[in-house]
Amino acid sequence: MSNPEGSPRSDANPEMPDAALLEAVIRRHLAVRDSDPVSMQEVGELSNINYFYRVEVPARTFYLKVIPEKPKRLPIRLPRERVFSEAEGLRQFGALAGGDPSLFRPLVDN
């Protein structure tokens, strides 16, 4: 996996999502082969709660939203159930925008 500046998790911020775990989720849910490169760059620098990444795999570029239990810049923990409301919000956005529902597919992993 490419690990450019701004990529997931650094020693300076241990709360960031783990790059290896995100890569495994992407590979598993999107059927990306182990031999294919996965590149990830954080693009939500100004986000206070969620993490946003631009992800590149062969012949495909997409954005990944990671919804952590502990918000990115807030010193609190949020209920895990909020993941479901985030997924529902993405579903409704896709329906209202007339977009392909697969564009807004949640990748849920434990």
C-alpha positions as CSV (number, residue, x, y, z in Angstrom):
1,M,0.0,0.0,0.0
2,S,1.2,3.5,-0.8
3,N,1.7,5.5,2.3
4,P,2.2,9.2,1.2
5,E,2.2,12.1,3.6
6,G,-1.3,12.4,5.1
7,S,-2.1,8.7,4.9
8,P,-3.8,6.8,7.7
9,R,-2.3,6.5,11.1
10,S,0.9,8.0,12.3
11,D,2.7,7.7,15.6
12,A,1.7,11.4,16.2
13,N,-2.0,10.5,16.0
14,P,-2.7,6.9,17.3
15,E,-6.5,7.5,17.1
16,M,-6.4,7.6,13.3
17,P,-7.7,4.5,11.5
18,D,-5.1,1.8,10.9
19,A,-3.9,1.9,7.2
20,A,-3.5,-1.9,7.1
21,L,-7.1,-2.5,8.4
22,L,-8.5,0.0,5.9
23,E,-6.6,-1.6,3.0
24,A,-7.9,-5.1,4.1
25,V,-11.5,-3.8,4.2
26,I,-11.2,-2.2,0.8
27,R,-9.7,-5.4,-0.7
28,R,-12.3,-7.6,0.9
29,H,-15.4,-5.6,0.1
30,L,-14.4,-4.4,-3.4
31,A,-12.7,-7.6,-4.5
32,V,-9.3,-5.9,-5.1
33,R,-6.6,-8.5,-5.7
34,D,-3.6,-8.7,-3.3
35,S,-1.3,-8.0,-6.2
36,D,-3.1,-4.7,-7.1
37,P,-1.8,-1.5,-5.5
38,V,-4.0,0.5,-3.1
39,S,-3.2,4.1,-2.5
40,M,-4.9,6.2,0.2
41,Q,-4.5,9.9,1.0
42,E,-6.5,11.8,3.6
43,V,-8.5,14.6,2.1
44,G,-10.7,15.8,5.0
45,E,-8.0,17.8,6.8
46,L,-10.7,20.2,8.1
47,S,-13.1,17.6,9.3
48,N,-13.7,17.5,13.0
49,I,-15.5,14.2,13.3
50,N,-14.9,11.7,10.4
51,Y,-11.9,10.8,8.3
52,F,-12.1,11.1,4.5
53,Y,-9.7,9.5,2.1
54,R,-9.1,9.5,-1.6
55,V,-8.5,5.9,-2.5
56,E,-7.0,4.7,-5.8
57,V,-7.0,1.1,-7.0
58,P,-6.4,0.0,-10.6
59,A,-9.0,1.6,-13.0
60,R,-10.9,3.2,-10.1
61,T,-10.7,6.2,-7.8
62,F,-13.2,6.8,-5.0
63,Y,-13.6,8.5,-1.6
64,L,-13.8,6.6,1.7
65,K,-15.5,8.0,4.8
66,V,-14.4,6.5,8.1
67,I,-16.7,7.0,11.0
68,P,-14.7,6.5,14.2
69,E,-16.1,5.9,17.7
70,K,-13.9,8.8,18.9
71,P,-14.3,11.9,16.7
72,K,-11.2,13.1,14.9
73,R,-10.8,16.4,16.9
74,L,-13.2,16.1,19.7
75,P,-12.2,14.6,23.1
76,I,-15.4,12.5,23.5
77,R,-16.6,9.1,22.5
78,L,-19.8,8.8,20.5
79,P,-22.3,5.9,20.5
80,R,-21.4,3.2,18.0
81,E,-25.0,3.3,16.7
82,R,-24.3,6.5,14.9
83,V,-22.7,4.5,12.2
84,F,-26.2,3.3,11.2
85,S,-27.5,6.9,10.9
86,E,-24.5,7.8,8.8
87,A,-25.1,4.9,6.5
88,E,-28.8,5.9,6.2
89,G,-27.8,9.5,5.4
90,L,-25.6,8.2,2.6
91,R,-28.4,6.0,1.3
92,Q,-30.9,8.9,1.3
93,F,-28.4,11.3,-0.3
94,G,-27.8,8.7,-3.1
95,A,-31.6,8.3,-3.6
96,L,-32.2,12.0,-3.7
97,A,-29.2,12.7,-6.0
98,G,-30.4,10.0,-8.4
99,G,-27.0,8.3,-8.2
100,D,-26.0,4.7,-8.5
101,P,-26.7,3.3,-5.0
102,S,-23.4,1.3,-5.1
103,L,-21.6,4.7,-5.0
104,F,-22.8,5.2,-1.5
105,R,-22.3,1.6,-0.2
106,P,-21.2,1.4,3.4
107,L,-18.3,-0.9,4.1
108,V,-18.9,-2.0,7.6
109,D,-16.2,-3.9,9.4
110,N,-15.7,-4.9,13.1
